[in-house]
Structures are given as C-alpha cells and as structure tokens.
C-alpha cells in the first residue's frame, strides 16, 4: 500500500486573559491568527448522558479506589447528535476568519495533490482546552467529521528537546503488552483483552510482529523485562491494558500496576515514563486504560499520555478518552497494527482504525455510535512513521500449514490453548465421556450414557437415550437404598484391570512439566489444576507414576455430619499418599505450588468406607446450595478456577447437575475468559447449552485432538532432573 502523504497545518492556541489567540501556520495558508472569547466556547456543554448501571469494563463499582482525590469513573462516548453539535461549536469558534480560510486552502491543496491534511494541534499553553474531544471537530457546510477520514488530528506537545527520528527497518516489530488487574480495583477482563489483542495480531501476523505479555505487572518485573531486552530483541511498542486514574490532588495521571502480593500499586505517569525512557528503542505507547487521555485544566503535561511524551518514554502515544468496548478494541488493534506493518504513519494507522470501527458500526446497524472517536493521538515528533519493512502480500505466503496435517484448521485454536497453558491460565475439565477415548480398551469405566443404561437396568427405571444420570441415580436409591446403589457403582469404576489412556498420560505430563516452562508469570498461576467429574481413579494413578508430588481434593456427599458437604484432601509425595485430611477453614489454604486434581462429585477411592461421592439429585442439590465453594476449597484453587480458560473434554451439558457445577464456579458472573468444549458430532440440543454458557465448541474427535495438542506443545527446557519412575 502506498504511503499517504500529508499537508500540514500547525494550529496553536494560547490563552490571553479572557480570550484565546489561535495561530495557524502552514505552507499553503501562510501565518494567520484570530481570537475568540472564552465565553464563546461552552465548557459546560454536556457531552454524555448520565452513567447507567453497566457491566462494562471500566464502569464497575470502584471498591476502595473511589476515595480521596482518585477517580476511576469515565464517561462513555457521547451521542451522535451531541458530538456533532459540539464539533460544530469547536469549528465555528476556533476556525474563524483567516484561520478558516487557511484551513480551506490547505484542504483544497491536499485534494489537488491527492494527499491528506494533518492538523497538528498545540494546546500546551491552553491546558483547559486539551481535555475537549477535538476528534469530533465537525465541518460545516460539508457536514462531516474531520477525523472520520484520512485527515488527521494530532495533539502535539511543544517540548524543548527534539526527538531524533529514525525508522525501524528490520522486522519484527516487538510489542510488550502489560496486563494489569490488581486485587482491590474493579475487576477487568484483561486476559480477555490480551487474547483479543493477540487474536487481532494473529490475523495480520506474517512473522514481522511479536507480542510478548508481561503477566506479573509489578514495577520490578517491568524493569527486569526491559533490562533483559535492552541489548537483544528490544521492544518498540509499549501496550498497557488495565486501569488508569487521575489524582486531582496532585494533578497527575497514574496507572494501576500490581504489587508483589497482587494488590494495587499506583504508578505515576512520571515514574513510568522514567522507566520506559531507559528502553531507548521504544517508539510508541498505547494506553488502553480509562483516564489515559485526561489531563489537568492547569497543566498540559499532567496526563498519562502527555507525561510519557515529556519524559521521552516514546515519541508517540495513543490513549483512550472514553470507555472502549472489547469489539472496538479488537477492530482498532487489528487495523492499526496491520497498517503500521505496511509502512503507514501512526496517524494514518489511527485514522484507518477509526474508519474500521465506524464501518463496523454501520454494518451492525449502529450508525449513531461514535466509538471511533475514542482513540486520541499525541506526538512530539514531526513525523509519525514507525517502520519501513519489506512488504509481504499475505500471511499464507509466509506460513503454510502442511497439507498432511489433519488438524491444520485447528492451528489457531491450538495456539490459543497453548498460550493459555503456558500463561498458567488453563484448567482442563474431564467428564465421564473421556472413558470413550480408547473405545477398544477392555475393560474400561463406563461413559455417561453407558452408566445411565446400567443404573436404569439395575433399578428397572424406564431407560431412554439421553436420560439424565442424576435422575436415574435418584430413582435407583429409592426407597432408602443408597448403600445398595454404591455397591452397584463401586466395581464399575474400581476395577484393577482398568488402564490409563493417552489422555490421562498427556495431562499428567503437562502437570509435571508446567512449572518448568521458562515464563515469568505469577508463581500462583503456575500451579496446574485439573477438574474431573469422573468417579474412577485413572488420572490419580497416572499422576502417582508421573507427577509424584500433588494434591487431590474430593467432595464428600455422604459421611458423618461433620464431613458431609466438605472436601477431603490427600497429599502425595514421591508417589506415596499421606493420610486423608478433612478440609476445614483452619487448614484449607495451600502453602506450596504442587498440582491439584479436583474431583467435584467425589471419588471412588476408599479414603473411608463411609465417605462417598455425589451422584443423585439430592446430593447435587446439597453440593450446589449448602456451602459456598470459597468456604470449603483453598482460595488458590478458586482463584485458578475463576481466572482461567476452561477446556472441557468428555463433558455433557444436557445434565443439569454439571451445568449447576459450572454456575457454582462462576457464581453470578459469566466466565471472563474464552473456554472450549471438545465434542465430535454435537447435537443441536447440546450445542444450545454450550452456547448459553458461552463456551466455544470444537467439533473434533477427542483422541485426534489430544494428539494434535501434544504435537504442538513446545519442548520443555529441563531445569531439574526427572523423577525416577
């Protein structure tokens, strides 16, 4: 794509008492100036409706941060009509007389030369004007938004030290993505946003762009990462996803990083700028946080974006002046980075991204939406061109999936799963139908429908395909025949001739190796957790052989009054199990990073002849209603469960009991992370349940899927000797 050239007009506004002087300088319009009175510009103009109750990422309850002089609440984009009205007011008041004539001359000349116009807006000495949404400048009588086109509006900061401009000529463009979601701040789906960013980059990736997340966003970790990459593989883009605040008492913007224990650490933009300035390869900062573009009415350099420019952290900054939706953020990232790689100037890439958001809004019937005006561009360099890479026509010409690979269409999905796994944010769920993994194996534990049929025959319950296990089990134990039901079930899942499958061996290997992957994630995330709603002990047996050191938590459906409705924990060291321990409030927390097997309905393993698993309707009612999971499971397990992607294998959602378990895990909130269910030939009936739970279906045979995932899992750099079998 040919680079877009710009004609430029510098517009500088300075306050002089109760009036403002507007100076316009350009090659096409010369040097002109006009004045307007402060009263002409209605600073009380209401741009947005009153906030409504919402679950949008930046409008959640403010917890303990909405106090003193800190503010996390920002506004949504204004309505179309209000944006037009205010944009017309700006155009009428600021661009008047000779200044408008100069602007018109430049626009006409740019059109004649097949170029575009860049307005470089200098509000250094009028900070109260810098917080206005200049992106909605509306031209009359043309009846168009100036910025919803190839034309560009840039907030230009006048600084004493000029920026030494240089182009990045050798790929790749390296992006450091800092994702921050500290405890005590409103919870954000930062990992979901990171995934959307990665997904957007994957769509344009041709080997010339690399995204590297910083999962533990402490200042210490940031300094260390920048230092490690200072000499080799330096970063060019700093991309922040998280919360921003503006402290009115100090008139400065701040970003919320995490401290060493995961709590809030408010980092001033000045401090962050000083850290980033040590990494001299940085050319661009993107601040995807509320308040990122806000400044003081007294100081043009007080906001996060402006301070990063002043501290020489980066010559160009893109920040958000309104809440931006997940969809718009994804569209912006894809379009923006795609055009950067084509050699576009940053402001061209921003303009094209705005138009991409606007086009999508039109296609979706939201023609009144103006979310495209959310990104704000700040510059201290005269030229915003970032890269000059050799052009590549398509991604497929660079990376071709071999035709012999049976799982080629799933490569993108596999990348997502492995990325989540290596980031410590993947929890596999194993259901009864994993027993169909190796259907030739005999004997083997029964799968879901096989168990339903067996219990229906045992209890003379009228069997029909698709029957529910909890309902059949409830009938089978009537009247007061629960002990007989367990006598029937025990041999079905506790046969010494049962053998582990490649699925059990795969997840045991992953559990053993996950802590060895070279990653700087929070150690708490490294703990491998697998959830099983199966009753057999095949997974545990494979963990004993392969992992050696791990925990098992099993639910107790039947036991003494003290035991019922709680979990029992068994710890294995070097393959030997210790005494079972009833999980109580005073002993439920974990003090190590060992892998965990969580058996939610319980287990067949005879911890105690009176301790039994949940299978009937009554037992599931107790599991789902009697106690909060947070009160009977370690906080480390619950945090991992709720802060991870879920990979469902052999699970069926047609049974309400399993859906109830999922709802119990997620409580009242839907999962914040993408989750997937591996199920071949799923029925429409089952599909609707998965979709209602916002889980993506992967229509592939489970054995084929595990093979493909194992082939793509990167090798582990051994940092300790393997344990002897």
Beta strands, then each sheet from edge to edge (+ up, - down):
strand 1: 6-16
strand 2: 19-26
strand 3: 30-37
strand 4: 70-71
strand 5: 116-122
strand 6: 138-139
strand 7: 144-145
strand 8: 152-156
strand 9: 173-179
strand 10: 209-214
strand 11: 237-241
strand 12: 244-247
strand 13: 252-258
strand 14: 264-268
strand 15: 284-288
strand 16: 316-320
strand 17: 375-379
strand 18: 426-430
strand 19: 529-532
strand 20: 550-555
strand 21: 567-573
strand 22: 576-577
strand 23: 581-582
strand 24: 595-599
strand 25: 645-649
strand 26: 675-678
strand 27: 695-698
sheet 1: 3+ 2- 1+ 5+ 8+ 17+ 16- 15- 11- 9- 10-
sheet 2: 4+ 12- 13+ 14-
sheet 3: 6+ 7-
sheet 4: 22+ 21- 20+ 24+ 19+ 18+ 25+ 26+ 27+
sheet 5: 22+ 21- 23+
end
